[in-house]
Amino acid sequence: MTQEPQTDSLATRRGVLAGVGLVGLAGAITACGGGSSSSQAGGAGTTQAASASTPAAGSSVSEGGGAADALTTTSDIPVGSGKIFTSQQVVVTQPVSGEFKAFSAVCTHMGCIVNQVSDGTIDCPCHGSQYSIKTGDVVGGPAPKPLPAKQIKVTGDSIFLE
């Protein structure tokens, strides 16, 4: 009885394992590098400077949905209120029907992230600063200056952060 060398099967197993490892590595690299762009050629949209954002009275911090690269949809922003997007550090408001504004979600007092929009104000939980949903101006608390406006673009029913 003759035995054949086992090196061929070991080499084959090593080759398969190395190949699987490389495929996994390539997938991880692709996943890490797959960012998306928020610039889309728009239709009949308008660009508006953001002033203040307000989620529905008593609503809390949330994340957006909508078109592929959109921050959110117009129907997600209640009239007279707004919504906070913590990942993007922005608040989007709709002070009056069809008018959308956006502001930084970072409080100008100590840098906390605002946490709610209610009763016409954007509120900071840290020291009680409050900002207007219409202008971003300080209406209460120790904040020294207004929330900076952010640029948004409304295209159809989608809102994009520029």
Secondary structure by P-SEA (a helix, b strand, c coil): cccccaaaaaaaaaaaaaaaaaaaaaaaaaaaaccccccccccbbbbbbbcbbbcccccccccccccccccccccccccccccccccccbbbbcccccbbbbbbcccccccccccccccccccccccbbbbbcccccccccccccccbbbbbbbcccbbbcc
